[in-house]
Amino acid sequence: MKTVTYLGPHEGVIIPLPSGFSYECERDGTVELPDDLADELIARGDWKLAKTSKKTTKSDKDEE
């Protein structure tokens, strides 16, 4: 798992995972994602590897 920070133009985004769960991340927020998904998002340019492991977003699993 890698922790990434969203830097894109939107106030927030929802990241669907192959498992069916999703994560919501606000701009400048961080989220921990599987390595392959994190690498793909970083390659798109709106995400970067986080310098801290402090998560500021939550998974929909947290609401169950």
PDBQT receptor file of N, H, CA, C and O in Angstrom, charges set to zero:
ATOM      1  N   MET A   1       0.843  -1.176   0.000  1.00  0.00    +0.000 N 
ATOM      2  CA  MET A   1       0.000   0.000   0.000  1.00  0.00    +0.000 C 
ATOM      3  C   MET A   1       0.894   1.247   0.000  1.00  0.00    +0.000 C 
ATOM      4  O   MET A   1       1.954   1.282   0.625  1.00  0.00    +0.000 OA
ATOM      5  N   LYS A   2       0.426   2.258  -0.720  1.00  0.00    +0.000 N 
ATOM      6  H   LYS A   2      -0.435   2.230  -1.228  1.00  0.00    +0.000 HD
ATOM      7  CA  LYS A   2       1.132   3.536  -0.778  1.00  0.00    +0.000 C 
ATOM      8  C   LYS A   2       0.154   4.640  -0.398  1.00  0.00    +0.000 C 
ATOM      9  O   LYS A   2      -1.037   4.569  -0.703  1.00  0.00    +0.000 OA
ATOM     10  N   THR A   3       0.671   5.647   0.266  1.00  0.00    +0.000 N 
ATOM     11  H   THR A   3       1.638   5.705   0.514  1.00  0.00    +0.000 HD
ATOM     12  CA  THR A   3      -0.132   6.805   0.623  1.00  0.00    +0.000 C 
ATOM     13  C   THR A   3       0.155   7.903  -0.394  1.00  0.00    +0.000 C 
ATOM     14  O   THR A   3       1.303   8.290  -0.610  1.00  0.00    +0.000 OA
ATOM     15  N   VAL A   4      -0.925   8.399  -1.018  1.00  0.00    +0.000 N 
ATOM     16  H   VAL A   4      -1.858   8.085  -0.843  1.00  0.00    +0.000 HD
ATOM     17  CA  VAL A   4      -0.798   9.422  -2.052  1.00  0.00    +0.000 C 
ATOM     18  C   VAL A   4      -1.632  10.642  -1.685  1.00  0.00    +0.000 C 
ATOM     19  O   VAL A   4      -2.594  10.551  -0.923  1.00  0.00    +0.000 OA
ATOM     20  N   THR A   5      -1.241  11.791  -2.247  1.00  0.00    +0.000 N 
ATOM     21  H   THR A   5      -0.459  11.865  -2.866  1.00  0.00    +0.000 HD
ATOM     22  CA  THR A   5      -1.923  13.060  -2.023  1.00  0.00    +0.000 C 
ATOM     23  C   THR A   5      -2.554  13.515  -3.331  1.00  0.00    +0.000 C 
ATOM     24  O   THR A   5      -1.909  13.503  -4.379  1.00  0.00    +0.000 OA
ATOM     25  N   TYR A   6      -3.832  13.922  -3.263  1.00  0.00    +0.000 N 
ATOM     26  H   TYR A   6      -4.357  13.932  -2.412  1.00  0.00    +0.000 HD
ATOM     27  CA  TYR A   6      -4.533  14.427  -4.444  1.00  0.00    +0.000 C 
ATOM     28  C   TYR A   6      -4.248  15.910  -4.612  1.00  0.00    +0.000 C 
ATOM     29  O   TYR A   6      -4.438  16.687  -3.677  1.00  0.00    +0.000 OA
ATOM     30  N   LEU A   7      -3.791  16.313  -5.801  1.00  0.00    +0.000 N 
ATOM     31  H   LEU A   7      -3.636  15.681  -6.561  1.00  0.00    +0.000 HD
ATOM     32  CA  LEU A   7      -3.452  17.700  -6.100  1.00  0.00    +0.000 C 
ATOM     33  C   LEU A   7      -4.300  18.301  -7.216  1.00  0.00    +0.000 C 
ATOM     34  O   LEU A   7      -4.070  19.437  -7.631  1.00  0.00    +0.000 OA
ATOM     35  N   GLY A   8      -5.264  17.554  -7.694  1.00  0.00    +0.000 N 
ATOM     36  H   GLY A   8      -5.451  16.631  -7.358  1.00  0.00    +0.000 HD
ATOM     37  CA  GLY A   8      -6.015  17.929  -8.891  1.00  0.00    +0.000 C 
ATOM     38  C   GLY A   8      -6.915  19.142  -8.735  1.00  0.00    +0.000 C 
ATOM     39  O   GLY A   8      -6.946  19.782  -7.684  1.00  0.00    +0.000 OA
ATOM     40  N   PRO A   9      -7.652  19.450  -9.807  1.00  0.00    +0.000 N 
ATOM     41  CA  PRO A   9      -8.453  20.661  -9.877  1.00  0.00    +0.000 C 
ATOM     42  C   PRO A   9      -9.786  20.589  -9.132  1.00  0.00    +0.000 C 
ATOM     43  O   PRO A   9     -10.403  21.626  -8.892  1.00  0.00    +0.000 OA
ATOM     44  N   HIS A  10     -10.236  19.414  -8.768  1.00  0.00    +0.000 N 
ATOM     45  H   HIS A  10      -9.734  18.571  -8.962  1.00  0.00    +0.000 HD
ATOM     46  CA  HIS A  10     -11.546  19.266  -8.114  1.00  0.00    +0.000 C 
ATOM     47  C   HIS A  10     -11.415  19.389  -6.602  1.00  0.00    +0.000 C 
ATOM     48  O   HIS A  10     -10.346  19.138  -6.044  1.00  0.00    +0.000 OA
ATOM     49  N   GLU A  11     -12.495  19.772  -5.945  1.00  0.00    +0.000 N 
ATOM     50  H   GLU A  11     -13.363  19.975  -6.399  1.00  0.00    +0.000 HD
ATOM     51  CA  GLU A  11     -12.500  19.874  -4.480  1.00  0.00    +0.000 C 
ATOM     52  C   GLU A  11     -12.276  18.504  -3.848  1.00  0.00    +0.000 C 
ATOM     53  O   GLU A  11     -11.723  18.406  -2.753  1.00  0.00    +0.000 OA
ATOM     54  N   GLY A  12     -12.700  17.458  -4.530  1.00  0.00    +0.000 N 
ATOM     55  H   GLY A  12     -13.149  17.538  -5.420  1.00  0.00    +0.000 HD
ATOM     56  CA  GLY A  12     -12.527  16.098  -4.040  1.00  0.00    +0.000 C 
ATOM     57  C   GLY A  12     -12.842  15.101  -5.133  1.00  0.00    +0.000 C 
ATOM     58  O   GLY A  12     -13.470  15.441  -6.136  1.00  0.00    +0.000 OA
ATOM     59  N   VAL A  13     -12.408  13.875  -4.936  1.00  0.00    +0.000 N 
ATOM     60  H   VAL A  13     -11.898  13.599  -4.121  1.00  0.00    +0.000 HD
ATOM     61  CA  VAL A  13     -12.657  12.812  -5.906  1.00  0.00    +0.000 C 
ATOM     62  C   VAL A  13     -13.021  11.528  -5.170  1.00  0.00    +0.000 C 
ATOM     63  O   VAL A  13     -12.700  11.355  -3.994  1.00  0.00    +0.000 OA
ATOM     64  N   ILE A  14     -13.695  10.638  -5.883  1.00  0.00    +0.000 N 
ATOM     65  H   ILE A  14     -13.955  10.779  -6.838  1.00  0.00    +0.000 HD
ATOM     66  CA  ILE A  14     -14.013   9.311  -5.372  1.00  0.00    +0.000 C 
ATOM     67  C   ILE A  14     -13.215   8.311  -6.194  1.00  0.00    +0.000 C 
ATOM     68  O   ILE A  14     -13.253   8.336  -7.424  1.00  0.00    +0.000 OA
ATOM     69  N   ILE A  15     -12.494   7.433  -5.510  1.00  0.00    +0.000 N 
ATOM     70  H   ILE A  15     -12.464   7.413  -4.511  1.00  0.00    +0.000 HD
ATOM     71  CA  ILE A  15     -11.642   6.453  -6.174  1.00  0.00    +0.000 C 
ATOM     72  C   ILE A  15     -12.250   5.075  -5.965  1.00  0.00    +0.000 C 
ATOM     73  O   ILE A  15     -12.203   4.540  -4.857  1.00  0.00    +0.000 OA
ATOM     74  N   PRO A  16     -12.823   4.491  -7.022  1.00  0.00    +0.000 N 
ATOM     75  CA  PRO A  16     -13.380   3.143  -6.872  1.00  0.00    +0.000 C 
ATOM     76  C   PRO A  16     -12.261   2.102  -6.903  1.00  0.00    +0.000 C 
ATOM     77  O   PRO A  16     -11.327   2.207  -7.697  1.00  0.00    +0.000 OA
ATOM     78  N   LEU A  17     -12.365   1.107  -6.040  1.00  0.00    +0.000 N 
ATOM     79  H   LEU A  17     -13.125   1.022  -5.395  1.00  0.00    +0.000 HD
ATOM     80  CA  LEU A  17     -11.398   0.021  -6.002  1.00  0.00    +0.000 C 
ATOM     81  C   LEU A  17     -11.998  -1.222  -6.647  1.00  0.00    +0.000 C 
ATOM     82  O   LEU A  17     -13.218  -1.386  -6.654  1.00  0.00    +0.000 OA
ATOM     83  N   PRO A  18     -11.158  -2.097  -7.188  1.00  0.00    +0.000 N 
ATOM     84  CA  PRO A  18     -11.662  -3.323  -7.819  1.00  0.00    +0.000 C 
ATOM     85  C   PRO A  18     -12.513  -4.176  -6.871  1.00  0.00    +0.000 C 
ATOM     86  O   PRO A  18     -13.363  -4.940  -7.328  1.00  0.00    +0.000 OA
ATOM     87  N   SER A  19     -12.297  -4.057  -5.584  1.00  0.00    +0.000 N 
ATOM     88  H   SER A  19     -11.606  -3.436  -5.213  1.00  0.00    +0.000 HD
ATOM     89  CA  SER A  19     -13.041  -4.840  -4.598  1.00  0.00    +0.000 C 
ATOM     90  C   SER A  19     -14.493  -4.383  -4.464  1.00  0.00    +0.000 C 
ATOM     91  O   SER A  19     -15.311  -5.071  -3.854  1.00  0.00    +0.000 OA
ATOM     92  N   GLY A  20     -14.809  -3.221  -5.037  1.00  0.00    +0.000 N 
ATOM     93  H   GLY A  20     -14.145  -2.661  -5.532  1.00  0.00    +0.000 HD
ATOM     94  CA  GLY A  20     -16.148  -2.670  -4.907  1.00  0.00    +0.000 C 
ATOM     95  C   GLY A  20     -16.216  -1.539  -3.893  1.00  0.00    +0.000 C 
ATOM     96  O   GLY A  20     -17.172  -0.763  -3.900  1.00  0.00    +0.000 OA
ATOM     97  N   PHE A  21     -15.228  -1.432  -3.027  1.00  0.00    +0.000 N 
ATOM     98  H   PHE A  21     -14.452  -2.062  -3.021  1.00  0.00    +0.000 HD
ATOM     99  CA  PHE A  21     -15.151  -0.315  -2.089  1.00  0.00    +0.000 C 
ATOM    100  C   PHE A  21     -14.632   0.917  -2.813  1.00  0.00    +0.000 C 
ATOM    101  O   PHE A  21     -14.088   0.821  -3.913  1.00  0.00    +0.000 OA
ATOM    102  N   SER A  22     -14.803   2.062  -2.193  1.00  0.00    +0.000 N 
ATOM    103  H   SER A  22     -15.245   2.140  -1.299  1.00  0.00    +0.000 HD
ATOM    104  CA  SER A  22     -14.266   3.286  -2.781  1.00  0.00    +0.000 C 
ATOM    105  C   SER A  22     -13.710   4.171  -1.672  1.00  0.00    +0.000 C 
ATOM    106  O   SER A  22     -14.055   4.025  -0.500  1.00  0.00    +0.000 OA
ATOM    107  N   TYR A  23     -12.844   5.088  -2.076  1.00  0.00    +0.000 N 
ATOM    108  H   TYR A  23     -12.564   5.206  -3.029  1.00  0.00    +0.000 HD
ATOM    109  CA  TYR A  23     -12.263   6.069  -1.171  1.00  0.00    +0.000 C 
ATOM    110  C   TYR A  23     -12.631   7.446  -1.679  1.00  0.00    +0.000 C 
ATOM    111  O   TYR A  23     -12.710   7.676  -2.885  1.00  0.00    +0.000 OA
ATOM    112  N   GLU A  24     -12.854   8.359  -0.750  1.00  0.00    +0.000 N 
ATOM    113  H   GLU A  24     -12.790   8.172   0.231  1.00  0.00    +0.000 HD
ATOM    114  CA  GLU A  24     -13.096   9.750  -1.085  1.00  0.00    +0.000 C 
ATOM    115  C   GLU A  24     -11.883  10.529  -0.607  1.00  0.00    +0.000 C 
ATOM    116  O   GLU A  24     -11.411  10.330   0.513  1.00  0.00    +0.000 OA
ATOM    117  N   CYS A  25     -11.382  11.410  -1.448  1.00  0.00    +0.000 N 
ATOM    118  H   CYS A  25     -11.766  11.571  -2.358  1.00  0.00    +0.000 HD
ATOM    119  CA  CYS A  25     -10.205  12.179  -1.093  1.00  0.00    +0.000 C 
ATOM    120  C   CYS A  25     -10.414  13.634  -1.493  1.00  0.00    +0.000 C 
ATOM    121  O   CYS A  25     -10.737  13.932  -2.643  1.00  0.00    +0.000 OA
ATOM    122  N   GLU A  26     -10.227  14.535  -0.534  1.00  0.00    +0.000 N 
ATOM    123  H   GLU A  26      -9.965  14.293   0.400  1.00  0.00    +0.000 HD
ATOM    124  CA  GLU A  26     -10.322  15.967  -0.812  1.00  0.00    +0.000 C 
ATOM    125  C   GLU A  26      -9.010  16.466  -1.388  1.00  0.00    +0.000 C 
ATOM    126  O   GLU A  26      -7.966  15.836  -1.213  1.00  0.00    +0.000 OA
ATOM    127  N   ARG A  27      -9.065  17.607  -2.081  1.00  0.00    +0.000 N 
ATOM    128  H   ARG A  27      -9.912  18.118  -2.224  1.00  0.00    +0.000 HD
ATOM    129  CA  ARG A  27      -7.839  18.205  -2.604  1.00  0.00    +0.000 C 
ATOM    130  C   ARG A  27      -6.872  18.444  -1.448  1.00  0.00    +0.000 C 
ATOM    131  O   ARG A  27      -7.264  18.936  -0.390  1.00  0.00    +0.000 OA
ATOM    132  N   ASP A  28      -5.628  18.096  -1.657  1.00  0.00    +0.000 N 
ATOM    133  H   ASP A  28      -5.310  17.696  -2.517  1.00  0.00    +0.000 HD
ATOM    134  CA  ASP A  28      -4.556  18.165  -0.672  1.00  0.00    +0.000 C 
ATOM    135  C   ASP A  28      -4.696  17.127   0.446  1.00  0.00    +0.000 C 
ATOM    136  O   ASP A  28      -3.930  17.139   1.410  1.00  0.00    +0.000 OA
ATOM    137  N   GLY A  29      -5.668  16.238   0.313  1.00  0.00    +0.000 N 
ATOM    138  H   GLY A  29      -6.290  16.228  -0.470  1.00  0.00    +0.000 HD
ATOM    139  CA  GLY A  29      -5.833  15.149   1.271  1.00  0.00    +0.000 C 
ATOM    140  C   GLY A  29      -5.027  13.943   0.831  1.00  0.00    +0.000 C 
ATOM    141  O   GLY A  29      -4.558  13.877  -0.306  1.00  0.00    +0.000 OA
ATOM    142  N   THR A  30      -4.869  12.992   1.735  1.00  0.00    +0.000 N 
ATOM    143  H   THR A  30      -5.249  13.045   2.659  1.00  0.00    +0.000 HD
ATOM    144  CA  THR A  30      -4.119  11.781   1.424  1.00  0.00    +0.000 C 
ATOM    145  C   THR A  30      -5.000  10.560   1.594  1.00  0.00    +0.000 C 
ATOM    146  O   THR A  30      -5.980  10.577   2.338  1.00  0.00    +0.000 OA
ATOM    147  N   VAL A  31      -4.633   9.502   0.892  1.00  0.00    +0.000 N 
ATOM    148  H   VAL A  31      -3.836   9.488   0.288  1.00  0.00    +0.000 HD
ATOM    149  CA  VAL A  31      -5.346   8.236   0.981  1.00  0.00    +0.000 C 
ATOM    150  C   VAL A  31      -4.353   7.111   0.727  1.00  0.00    +0.000 C 
ATOM    151  O   VAL A  31      -3.429   7.265  -0.071  1.00  0.00    +0.000 OA
ATOM    152  N   GLU A  32      -4.539   5.989   1.398  1.00  0.00    +0.000 N 
ATOM    153  H   GLU A  32      -5.290   5.864   2.047  1.00  0.00    +0.000 HD
ATOM    154  CA  GLU A  32      -3.678   4.826   1.214  1.00  0.00    +0.000 C 
ATOM    155  C   GLU A  32      -4.362   3.878   0.237  1.00  0.00    +0.000 C 
ATOM    156  O   GLU A  32      -5.499   3.456   0.450  1.00  0.00    +0.000 OA
ATOM    157  N   LEU A  33      -3.644   3.550  -0.846  1.00  0.00    +0.000 N 
ATOM    158  H   LEU A  33      -2.721   3.893  -1.019  1.00  0.00    +0.000 HD
ATOM    159  CA  LEU A  33      -4.190   2.733  -1.926  1.00  0.00    +0.000 C 
ATOM    160  C   LEU A  33      -3.238   1.589  -2.261  1.00  0.00    +0.000 C 
ATOM    161  O   LEU A  33      -2.054   1.643  -1.928  1.00  0.00    +0.000 OA
ATOM    162  N   PRO A  34      -3.758   0.555  -2.921  1.00  0.00    +0.000 N 
ATOM    163  CA  PRO A  34      -2.870  -0.504  -3.410  1.00  0.00    +0.000 C 
ATOM    164  C   PRO A  34      -1.777   0.093  -4.307  1.00  0.00    +0.000 C 
ATOM    165  O   PRO A  34      -2.013   1.069  -5.019  1.00  0.00    +0.000 OA
ATOM    166  N   ASP A  35      -0.587  -0.503  -4.263  1.00  0.00    +0.000 N 
ATOM    167  H   ASP A  35      -0.395  -1.296  -3.685  1.00  0.00    +0.000 HD
ATOM    168  CA  ASP A  35       0.567   0.029  -5.000  1.00  0.00    +0.000 C 
ATOM    169  C   ASP A  35       0.286   0.294  -6.466  1.00  0.00    +0.000 C 
ATOM    170  O   ASP A  35       0.629   1.359  -6.979  1.00  0.00    +0.000 OA
ATOM    171  N   ASP A  36      -0.341  -0.670  -7.157  1.00  0.00    +0.000 N 
ATOM    172  H   ASP A  36      -0.620  -1.535  -6.740  1.00  0.00    +0.000 HD
ATOM    173  CA  ASP A  36      -0.551  -0.510  -8.601  1.00  0.00    +0.000 C 
ATOM    174  C   ASP A  36      -1.499   0.650  -8.904  1.00  0.00    +0.000 C 
ATOM    175  O   ASP A  36      -1.272   1.394  -9.858  1.00  0.00    +0.000 OA
ATOM    176  N   LEU A  37      -2.551   0.815  -8.111  1.00  0.00    +0.000 N 
ATOM    177  H   LEU A  37      -2.735   0.211  -7.335  1.00  0.00    +0.000 HD
ATOM    178  CA  LEU A  37      -3.478   1.924  -8.319  1.00  0.00    +0.000 C 
ATOM    179  C   LEU A  37      -2.808   3.253  -7.995  1.00  0.00    +0.000 C 
ATOM    180  O   LEU A  37      -2.982   4.228  -8.727  1.00  0.00    +0.000 OA
ATOM    181  N   ALA A  38      -2.048   3.303  -6.909  1.00  0.00    +0.000 N 
ATOM    182  H   ALA A  38      -1.907   2.512  -6.314  1.00  0.00    +0.000 HD
ATOM    183  CA  ALA A  38      -1.335   4.532  -6.543  1.00  0.00    +0.000 C 
ATOM    184  C   ALA A  38      -0.359   4.930  -7.647  1.00  0.00    +0.000 C 
ATOM    185  O   ALA A  38      -0.280   6.104  -8.010  1.00  0.00    +0.000 OA
ATOM    186  N   ASP A  39       0.377   3.970  -8.176  1.00  0.00    +0.000 N 
ATOM    187  H   ASP A  39       0.313   3.017  -7.881  1.00  0.00    +0.000 HD
ATOM    188  CA  ASP A  39       1.331   4.268  -9.259  1.00  0.00    +0.000 C 
ATOM    189  C   ASP A  39       0.615   4.807 -10.498  1.00  0.00    +0.000 C 
ATOM    190  O   ASP A  39       1.105   5.726 -11.154  1.00  0.00    +0.000 OA
ATOM    191  N   GLU A  40      -0.547   4.231 -10.812  1.00  0.00    +0.000 N 
ATOM    192  H   GLU A  40      -0.945   3.485 -10.278  1.00  0.00    +0.000 HD
ATOM    193  CA  GLU A  40      -1.318   4.689 -11.977  1.00  0.00    +0.000 C 
ATOM    194  C   GLU A  40      -1.795   6.128 -11.774  1.00  0.00    +0.000 C 
ATOM    195  O   GLU A  40      -1.715   6.941 -12.695  1.00  0.00    +0.000 OA
ATOM    196  N   LEU A  41      -2.288   6.445 -10.584  1.00  0.00    +0.000 N 
ATOM    197  H   LEU A  41      -2.354   5.784  -9.836  1.00  0.00    +0.000 HD
ATOM    198  CA  LEU A  41      -2.752   7.810 -10.312  1.00  0.00    +0.000 C 
ATOM    199  C   LEU A  41      -1.604   8.811 -10.341  1.00  0.00    +0.000 C 
ATOM    200  O   LEU A  41      -1.751   9.910 -10.876  1.00  0.00    +0.000 OA
ATOM    201  N   ILE A  42      -0.463   8.438  -9.768  1.00  0.00    +0.000 N 
ATOM    202  H   ILE A  42      -0.344   7.545  -9.333  1.00  0.00    +0.000 HD
ATOM    203  CA  ILE A  42       0.711   9.318  -9.792  1.00  0.00    +0.000 C 
ATOM    204  C   ILE A  42       1.139   9.605 -11.232  1.00  0.00    +0.000 C 
ATOM    205  O   ILE A  42       1.516  10.730 -11.559  1.00  0.00    +0.000 OA
ATOM    206  N   ALA A  43       1.082   8.587 -12.089  1.00  0.00    +0.000 N 
ATOM    207  H   ALA A  43       0.776   7.673 -11.824  1.00  0.00    +0.000 HD
ATOM    208  CA  ALA A  43       1.470   8.758 -13.493  1.00  0.00    +0.000 C 
ATOM    209  C   ALA A  43       0.551   9.732 -14.224  1.00  0.00    +0.000 C 
ATOM    210  O   ALA A  43       0.967  10.341 -15.210  1.00  0.00    +0.000 OA
ATOM    211  N   ARG A  44      -0.674   9.890 -13.770  1.00  0.00    +0.000 N 
ATOM    212  H   ARG A  44      -1.013   9.395 -12.970  1.00  0.00    +0.000 HD
ATOM    213  CA  ARG A  44      -1.625  10.816 -14.406  1.00  0.00    +0.000 C 
ATOM    214  C   ARG A  44      -1.307  12.277 -14.110  1.00  0.00    +0.000 C 
ATOM    215  O   ARG A  44      -1.718  13.165 -14.857  1.00  0.00    +0.000 OA
ATOM    216  N   GLY A  45      -0.581  12.530 -13.026  1.00  0.00    +0.000 N 
ATOM    217  H   GLY A  45      -0.247  11.809 -12.419  1.00  0.00    +0.000 HD
ATOM    218  CA  GLY A  45      -0.134  13.885 -12.744  1.00  0.00    +0.000 C 
ATOM    219  C   GLY A  45      -0.912  14.654 -11.698  1.00  0.00    +0.000 C 
ATOM    220  O   GLY A  45      -0.421  15.678 -11.222  1.00  0.00    +0.000 OA
ATOM    221  N   ASP A  46      -2.112  14.211 -11.312  1.00  0.00    +0.000 N 
ATOM    222  H   ASP A  46      -2.511  13.380 -11.699  1.00  0.00    +0.000 HD
ATOM    223  CA  ASP A  46      -2.888  14.924 -10.306  1.00  0.00    +0.000 C 
ATOM    224  C   ASP A  46      -2.639  14.388  -8.897  1.00  0.00    +0.000 C 
ATOM    225  O   ASP A  46      -3.274  14.832  -7.941  1.00  0.00    +0.000 OA
ATOM    226  N   TRP A  47      -1.725  13.446  -8.770  1.00  0.00    +0.000 N 
ATOM    227  H   TRP A  47      -1.209  13.085  -9.547  1.00  0.00    +0.000 HD
ATOM    228  CA  TRP A  47      -1.428  12.800  -7.496  1.00  0.00    +0.000 C 
ATOM    229  C   TRP A  47       0.081  12.762  -7.299  1.00  0.00    +0.000 C 
ATOM    230  O   TRP A  47       0.843  12.771  -8.265  1.00  0.00    +0.000 OA
ATOM    231  N   LYS A  48       0.512  12.718  -6.024  1.00  0.00    +0.000 N 
ATOM    232  H   LYS A  48      -0.107  12.710  -5.238  1.00  0.00    +0.000 HD
ATOM    233  CA  LYS A  48       1.933  12.521  -5.728  1.00  0.00    +0.000 C 
ATOM    234  C   LYS A  48       2.034  11.609  -4.509  1.00  0.00    +0.000 C 
ATOM    235  O   LYS A  48       1.094  11.489  -3.724  1.00  0.00    +0.000 OA
ATOM    236  N   LEU A  49       3.177  10.978  -4.371  1.00  0.00    +0.000 N 
ATOM    237  H   LEU A  49       3.940  11.076  -5.009  1.00  0.00    +0.000 HD
ATOM    238  CA  LEU A  49       3.439  10.156  -3.213  1.00  0.00    +0.000 C 
ATOM    239  C   LEU A  49       3.465  11.059  -1.986  1.00  0.00    +0.000 C 
ATOM    240  O   LEU A  49       4.162  12.074  -1.974  1.00  0.00    +0.000 OA
ATOM    241  N   ALA A  50       2.715  10.698  -0.962  1.00  0.00    +0.000 N 
ATOM    242  H   ALA A  50       2.149   9.874  -0.971  1.00  0.00    +0.000 HD
ATOM    243  CA  ALA A  50       2.621  11.530   0.237  1.00  0.00    +0.000 C 
ATOM    244  C   ALA A  50       3.910  11.469   1.044  1.00  0.00    +0.000 C 
ATOM    245  O   ALA A  50       4.581  10.438   1.085  1.00  0.00    +0.000 OA
ATOM    246  N   LYS A  51       4.244  12.571   1.677  1.00  0.00    +0.000 N 
ATOM    247  H   LYS A  51       3.699  13.409   1.644  1.00  0.00    +0.000 HD
ATOM    248  CA  LYS A  51       5.434  12.630   2.517  1.00  0.00    +0.000 C 
ATOM    249  C   LYS A  51       5.137  12.130   3.928  1.00  0.00    +0.000 C 
ATOM    250  O   LYS A  51       6.056  11.884   4.710  1.00  0.00    +0.000 OA
ATOM    251  N   THR A  52       3.873  11.982   4.246  1.00  0.00    +0.000 N 
ATOM    252  H   THR A  52       3.127  12.182   3.610  1.00  0.00    +0.000 HD
ATOM    253  CA  THR A  52       3.460  11.525   5.567  1.00  0.00    +0.000 C 
ATOM    254  C   THR A  52       2.474  10.384   5.428  1.00  0.00    +0.000 C 
ATOM    255  O   THR A  52       1.834  10.245   4.385  1.00  0.00    +0.000 OA
ATOM    256  N   SER A  53       2.343   9.584   6.434  1.00  0.00    +0.000 N 
ATOM    257  H   SER A  53       2.863   9.696   7.281  1.00  0.00    +0.000 HD
ATOM    258  CA  SER A  53       1.397   8.475   6.368  1.00  0.00    +0.000 C 
ATOM    259  C   SER A  53       0.078   8.824   7.046  1.00  0.00    +0.000 C 
ATOM    260  O   SER A  53      -0.787   7.958   7.176  1.00  0.00    +0.000 OA
ATOM    261  N   LYS A  54      -0.098  10.074   7.482  1.00  0.00    +0.000 N 
ATOM    262  H   LYS A  54       0.605  10.777   7.376  1.00  0.00    +0.000 HD
ATOM    263  CA  LYS A  54      -1.339  10.495   8.116  1.00  0.00    +0.000 C 
ATOM    264  C   LYS A  54      -2.453  10.566   7.073  1.00  0.00    +0.000 C 
ATOM    265  O   LYS A  54      -2.371  11.342   6.121  1.00  0.00    +0.000 OA
ATOM    266  N   LYS A  55      -3.493   9.753   7.258  1.00  0.00    +0.000 N 
ATOM    267  H   LYS A  55      -3.560   9.123   8.031  1.00  0.00    +0.000 HD
ATOM    268  CA  LYS A  55      -4.611   9.756   6.331  1.00  0.00    +0.000 C 
ATOM    269  C   LYS A  55      -5.604  10.838   6.714  1.00  0.00    +0.000 C 
ATOM    270  O   LYS A  55      -5.927  11.006   7.890  1.00  0.00    +0.000 OA
ATOM    271  N   THR A  56      -6.092  11.577   5.712  1.00  0.00    +0.000 N 
ATOM    272  H   THR A  56      -5.830  11.440   4.757  1.00  0.00    +0.000 HD
ATOM    273  CA  THR A  56      -7.082  12.617   5.970  1.00  0.00    +0.000 C 
ATOM    274  C   THR A  56      -8.394  12.292   5.280  1.00  0.00    +0.000 C 
ATOM    275  O   THR A  56      -9.287  13.137   5.208  1.00  0.00    +0.000 OA
ATOM    276  N   THR A  57      -8.514  11.094   4.780  1.00  0.00    +0.000 N 
ATOM    277  H   THR A  57      -7.789  10.408   4.838  1.00  0.00    +0.000 HD
ATOM    278  CA  THR A  57      -9.735  10.669   4.109  1.00  0.00    +0.000 C 
ATOM    279  C   THR A  57     -10.170   9.357   4.716  1.00  0.00    +0.000 C 
ATOM    280  O   THR A  57      -9.452   8.767   5.522  1.00  0.00    +0.000 OA
ATOM    281  N   LYS A  58     -11.353   8.897   4.327  1.00  0.00    +0.000 N 
ATOM    282  H   LYS A  58     -11.937   9.377   3.672  1.00  0.00    +0.000 HD
ATOM    283  CA  LYS A  58     -11.816   7.631   4.869  1.00  0.00    +0.000 C 
ATOM    284  C   LYS A  58     -12.383   6.760   3.769  1.00  0.00    +0.000 C 
ATOM    285  O   LYS A  58     -12.843   7.246   2.735  1.00  0.00    +0.000 OA
ATOM    286  N   SER A  59     -12.340   5.492   4.011  1.00  0.00    +0.000 N 
ATOM    287  H   SER A  59     -11.967   5.098   4.851  1.00  0.00    +0.000 HD
ATOM    288  CA  SER A  59     -12.897   4.500   3.117  1.00  0.00    +0.000 C 
ATOM    289  C   SER A  59     -14.366   4.329   3.447  1.00  0.00    +0.000 C 
ATOM    290  O   SER A  59     -14.777   4.577   4.580  1.00  0.00    +0.000 OA
ATOM    291  N   ASP A  60     -15.169   3.907   2.474  1.00  0.00    +0.000 N 
ATOM    292  H   ASP A  60     -14.835   3.706   1.553  1.00  0.00    +0.000 HD
ATOM    293  CA  ASP A  60     -16.553   3.593   2.796  1.00  0.00    +0.000 C 
ATOM    294  C   ASP A  60     -16.625   2.381   3.716  1.00  0.00    +0.000 C 
ATOM    295  O   ASP A  60     -17.672   2.127   4.311  1.00  0.00    +0.000 OA
ATOM    296  N   LYS A  61     -15.526   1.623   3.847  1.00  0.00    +0.000 N 
ATOM    297  H   LYS A  61     -14.676   1.830   3.363  1.00  0.00    +0.000 HD
ATOM    298  CA  LYS A  61     -15.469   0.523   4.814  1.00  0.00    +0.000 C 
ATOM    299  C   LYS A  61     -15.539   1.071   6.232  1.00  0.00    +0.000 C 
ATOM    300  O   LYS A  61     -16.050   0.400   7.128  1.00  0.00    +0.000 OA
ATOM    301  N   ASP A  62     -15.027   2.294   6.448  1.00  0.00    +0.000 N 
ATOM    302  H   ASP A  62     -14.612   2.839   5.720  1.00  0.00    +0.000 HD
ATOM    303  CA  ASP A  62     -15.029   2.899   7.777  1.00  0.00    +0.000 C 
ATOM    304  C   ASP A  62     -16.435   3.224   8.250  1.00  0.00    +0.000 C 
ATOM    305  O   ASP A  62     -16.661   3.369   9.451  1.00  0.00    +0.000 OA
ATOM    306  N   GLU A  63     -17.385   3.342   7.329  1.00  0.00    +0.000 N 
ATOM    307  H   GLU A  63     -17.201   3.225   6.353  1.00  0.00    +0.000 HD
ATOM    308  CA  GLU A  63     -18.750   3.717   7.672  1.00  0.00    +0.000 C 
ATOM    309  C   GLU A  63     -19.600   2.507   8.012  1.00  0.00    +0.000 C 
ATOM    310  O   GLU A  63     -20.726   2.668   8.485  1.00  0.00    +0.000 OA
ATOM    311  N   GLU A  64     -19.107   1.320   7.791  1.00  0.00    +0.000 N 
ATOM    312  H   GLU A  64     -18.193   1.189   7.407  1.00  0.00    +0.000 HD
ATOM    313  CA  GLU A  64     -19.895   0.106   8.042  1.00  0.00    +0.000 C 
ATOM    314  C   GLU A  64     -19.943  -0.221   9.511  1.00  0.00    +0.000 C 
ATOM    315  O   GLU A  64     -20.563  -1.210   9.903  1.00  0.00    +0.000 OA
TER     316      GLU A  64
